[in-house]
Amino acid sequence: MNNCRLIEGITNTFHNIEYVPKALNYCEKVMKEVEKTLDHKKLLDFEYKFDFNFINYFSHQELIGHKSAINCICVLDNRYIASGSNDHTIKIWDTYNDLIKVKPIKSLDFHVDIVNSIINIDNGNHIISSGRDDKLCLWDVKEILDNKNENILNNGDISFEFETKRIFPKKYIFSESIVVYSLLMLSNGKIVFSGRDESIKVVDKKLKKMEIILKRNTNFS
């Protein structure tokens, strides 16, 4: 891992939030400490630690819940964020609390393989996720938040005791790309995505109409 990679990840995560300078300042301090120790094991642990110790750079909180590497983070609004992981789940986090360690308010487990990408659409009212299972899933954020887990407080930590009902996507489709690697929303509201089949496709945000815009061996002449 290097400074550029870590800074890029933080900047992408907080590009809509005013705290980017604080995040970058914290990042630089961490990297200086790691470089001082010359401890390569510590460097690897910092990057690949399986327990999701995503540090809130402003209050030093930890969001803990994923069981494998984190591939993507999506800001829903100034309060909630979503993360996708190699553990096949999407976790929803509430950052408005004073706890040192925070667990997700909801876990979405509809994907059956690695979650590669999540994007926010409709000003945080919906999210679309994609993954190694070739699925594009449209989620209703209000439904997710209305069914967040019941919880109790325990020694300054938060422990969820009662899992509420399982949430399913509002709609899902198979992309026919084998694996969907990345998602991006265009200015016209459509979603463009790339896949293992070496194509770039576009679909409307309701996941109804899909078309290929670039494919392997495209001749531009």
C-alpha positions in Angstrom: 0.0 0.0 0.0 1.3 3.5 -0.6 0.3 7.1 0.3 -1.4 7.7 -3.0 -3.6 4.7 -2.8 -4.8 5.4 0.7 -5.3 9.1 0.0 -7.3 8.3 -3.2 -9.5 5.9 -1.2 -10.3 8.5 1.4 -10.9 11.3 -1.1 -13.3 9.0 -3.1 -15.2 8.2 0.1 -15.6 11.7 1.3 -15.8 13.7 -1.9 -19.2 15.0 -0.9 -18.3 15.9 2.7 -16.5 18.9 3.9 -14.0 17.0 6.1 -11.6 15.8 3.4 -8.7 18.0 4.6 -9.0 16.5 8.1 -9.1 13.0 6.6 -6.0 13.6 4.5 -4.1 15.1 7.4 -4.9 12.0 9.5 -3.8 9.8 6.7 -0.5 11.5 6.4 0.2 11.1 10.1 -0.6 7.4 9.9 1.7 6.9 7.0 4.5 8.7 8.6 4.2 6.5 11.7 4.2 3.4 9.6 7.2 4.5 7.6 9.1 5.2 10.9 8.7 1.7 12.2 9.7 0.1 8.9 7.4 -2.7 10.1 6.1 -4.3 6.8 3.8 -6.6 8.7 2.1 -3.6 10.3 1.8 -2.1 6.9 0.1 -5.2 5.5 -2.2 -5.5 8.5 -3.2 -1.9 8.0 -4.3 -2.6 4.5 -5.7 -6.1 4.7 -7.1 -6.6 8.2 -10.2 -8.6 7.6 -12.3 -7.1 10.5 -13.7 -3.9 9.1 -11.9 -1.2 11.1 -12.9 1.7 9.1 -11.8 4.7 11.1 -14.0 7.8 11.3 -11.2 10.4 10.9 -13.0 13.0 12.9 -14.0 11.2 16.1 -11.8 8.1 15.9 -14.7 5.7 15.8 -14.5 2.2 14.4 -17.2 0.6 12.2 -16.8 -3.1 12.7 -18.9 -5.8 11.0 -17.5 -7.1 7.7 -15.8 -10.5 7.8 -13.6 -9.9 4.7 -12.0 -7.2 2.6 -14.0 -4.0 1.7 -14.3 -3.2 -2.0 -16.5 -0.1 -2.0 -18.0 2.6 0.1 -21.0 4.8 -0.9 -22.1 7.9 0.9 -25.9 8.0 1.1 -26.2 11.3 2.8 -24.5 13.2 5.7 -25.5 10.5 8.1 -25.5 7.0 6.4 -22.9 5.1 4.4 -23.0 1.7 2.7 -20.1 -0.7 2.2 -19.7 -3.7 0.0 -17.4 -6.6 0.8 -15.8 -9.9 -0.2 -18.0 -11.5 2.4 -20.9 -11.1 -0.1 -22.8 -8.5 2.0 -23.6 -4.8 2.0 -23.6 -3.1 5.4 -25.4 0.1 6.2 -23.8 2.3 8.9 -25.2 5.2 11.0 -22.4 7.7 11.8 -24.5 9.8 14.1 -23.6 8.4 17.5 -21.0 8.9 20.2 -19.9 5.2 20.5 -16.3 4.1 20.1 -17.2 1.0 18.2 -20.2 0.9 15.8 -21.9 -2.1 14.2 -24.0 -1.9 11.1 -27.7 -1.0 11.4 -28.5 -3.4 8.6 -26.8 -6.2 6.6 -28.0 -7.0 3.1 -27.2 -10.5 2.0 -28.9 -11.0 -1.3 -25.6 -11.2 -3.4 -24.1 -14.7 -3.5 -20.6 -13.6 -4.3 -18.2 -10.6 -3.9 -19.8 -7.2 -3.9 -17.7 -5.0 -6.2 -19.5 -1.6 -6.4 -22.3 0.5 -4.9 -23.7 3.8 -6.2 -26.1 6.3 -4.8 -29.0 7.3 -7.1 -32.1 9.6 -6.6 -30.3 11.7 -3.9 -29.9 8.7 -1.6 -33.4 7.3 -2.0 -32.0 4.2 -3.8 -28.7 2.5 -4.2 -27.6 0.0 -6.9 -25.1 -2.7 -6.2 -23.1 -5.1 -8.4 -20.9 -8.0 -7.9 -19.2 -11.2 -9.0 -22.5 -13.0 -9.1 -23.3 -10.9 -12.3 -26.3 -9.2 -10.5 -27.3 -5.6 -10.6 -29.5 -4.9 -7.6 -31.8 -1.9 -6.9 -32.3 -1.2 -3.2 -34.9 1.1 -1.6 -33.0 3.0 1.1 -36.2 4.0 3.0 -37.2 0.3 3.3 -33.7 -0.5 4.6 -33.8 2.3 7.3 -37.3 1.4 8.3 -36.2 -2.1 9.1 -32.9 -1.4 10.8 -31.8 -3.8 13.5 -32.9 -3.4 17.1 -30.0 -2.9 19.4 -28.8 -2.5 23.0 -25.8 -0.7 24.5 -23.1 -2.6 26.3 -20.0 -1.1 27.9 -19.8 1.7 25.4 -20.1 -0.6 22.5 -23.2 -1.3 20.5 -24.4 -4.9 20.2 -27.3 -5.9 18.0 -29.5 -8.5 19.6 -32.5 -8.6 17.3 -32.2 -9.0 13.5 -35.3 -7.5 11.8 -36.7 -8.8 8.6 -34.5 -9.7 5.7 -34.6 -7.0 3.0 -34.6 -7.9 -0.7 -33.8 -5.7 -3.6 -36.7 -3.8 -5.2 -35.5 -5.2 -8.5 -32.5 -7.1 -9.8 -31.2 -8.2 -13.2 -28.4 -10.3 -14.5 -26.0 -8.2 -16.5 -24.8 -11.0 -18.8 -21.2 -9.7 -18.2 -20.1 -12.7 -16.1 -18.8 -10.3 -13.4 -19.7 -6.6 -12.9 -16.7 -4.7 -11.8 -17.8 -1.0 -11.6 -20.8 1.2 -11.8 -21.1 4.9 -12.7 -24.2 7.2 -13.0 -24.2 9.4 -16.1 -25.6 13.0 -16.2 -28.7 11.7 -18.0 -29.5 9.4 -15.1 -28.5 6.2 -16.8 -26.0 3.7 -15.2 -22.9 2.6 -17.1 -21.0 -0.5 -16.0 -18.1 -2.7 -17.0 -17.8 -6.5 -16.9 -15.5 -9.5 -17.3 -16.8 -10.0 -20.8 -14.8 -6.9 -21.8 -17.9 -4.9 -22.6 -19.3 -1.6 -21.3 -23.0 -1.5 -21.0 -25.7 1.1 -20.0 -29.0 0.5 -18.2 -31.7 2.9 -16.9 -31.8 3.5 -13.2 -34.9 1.3 -12.9 -32.9 -1.6 -14.4 -35.4 -2.1 -17.2 -33.6 -1.5 -20.4 -29.9 -2.5 -21.0 -27.7 -2.1 -24.0 -24.1 -2.5 -25.0 -22.2 0.6 -25.9 -18.7 -0.9 -26.3 -17.5 -4.5 -26.6 -14.3 -6.4 -27.3 -12.7 -5.8 -30.7 -14.8 -2.7 -31.4 -13.6 -1.1 -34.6 -13.4 2.7 -34.3 -12.3 3.3 -37.9 
